[in-house]
Amino acid sequence: MSEVNKESLEKILPQLKCHFTWNLFKEGSISSHMEDRVCNQIENLNSEHKATMYDLLAYIKHLDGENEAALECLGQAEDLRKSERSDRAEIKCLVTWGNYAWIYYRIGQLSEAQA
């Protein structure tokens, strides 16, 4: 990917509404207790809310340097949202897609980040 596209991403990504632009936590400030609580929520919530928790878990995993696990969590969130029989399913996926873009950008897969 050319430098121009990287610069374009650097301008576009901060505009996305997702965990990476909400300044929820700083890297290294997440305790394992927080991850455990989110996992517990995933086990106990209905599928509509599970997707939201998978998005948050993906962000936590990324902050812990577990990018493959983060991408898997985003896949879970996306699958749950797609299985919803809702007119708003694609709108709800916007946060997940924004998180995907940020993770791919940060791991250097710029073509995936742009997709």
N, C-alpha and C positions, 0 to 999 in steps of 0.2 A: 504494500500500500504506500502510496506516495506521501510525502510530508504534508502536502496540502490537505489530504483526507484526514490525517491525524489532527491537523489544526482545526478542521471542520468539526471533528468529533469533540475536541476540547471546548468548542463553543456550544455545541448542541447538548452534550451530556449534562451540564449543570442545569439545563432547563427542564429535564425530565423530573416528573413527580414520582420519586421512589425512595427507598431507604437510604440510598447514597447521598441524596440531596437534602434529607431531613435532619442531618446531623444528630442522629439518635445517640450514638456512642462513639468514643474515640478508639482507635486501634489499641489493643492491649488492655482496654478497660473492662472487658467483658469477663465475668467470672463463670466458671463451669456451672455454678448454681443457676445462672440465667438461662444457659442452654438447657439444663435439666428441666427448668420450669416450662420453657417453650415446648420441649418434647412431651412433657406431661400434658400440656394443653392439646397438642396434636392428637394424643391418644384419646382424650375425653370429649373433644368438641365434634359437632356435626361437620359434614364435609364443606359446607359453605365457609365456615370459620377456619377450618383446617388449612385451607389454601393461604389465608392471611398469615397463619402461624408458620407455614412452610416458607413464605417470603421472608419473614423475620429470621427464621432459622438459617436461611441461606445467607443473609447479611451477617449474622453472627459467625457462621462458618468461614465466610470470606475474611472477616476481621481476624480470625484465628489462623489464617493462612491455609485453610482447607478448601481451596477453590473447586476441586472436583466434587467434593461433598456439597458445596454450595450450589453448583450447577445441577446436581441431582435433586436437591431440595426445590429448586426453581422448576425443574421438570415435573415434580410431584404437584406443585402449586398449579402449574399450567394444566396438567391433566385433570385435576379436580375442577378447575374452573371451566374447562371445556366440557366436562360431563354435566355441568349444571344446565338445566333446561330454562335458561333465563335470557331475556333480551339484552341484559347487561353483562353477559359473560365476557365478551370481548373488551368491554370498557374496564371490567375488573382485572383483566389480564395486563392492562397498561403498566401497572406497578411491577408485575413480574417481568415484563419485557424490558422495562427500564433497568431493573436489577441485572438482567442478563447482559444488557449493553455495557453497564459499568464493570461487571466482572470480566467480560471478554476484553474490554479496553485495558483493564489493569493487569491482565495476564499476557497482554501483547497480541491478542488475536483480533486485530483491528477490523478485518473484513467481517468477522462474526459480530463485532460490536456495532458495525454500521448496518448490518442486516436487521 
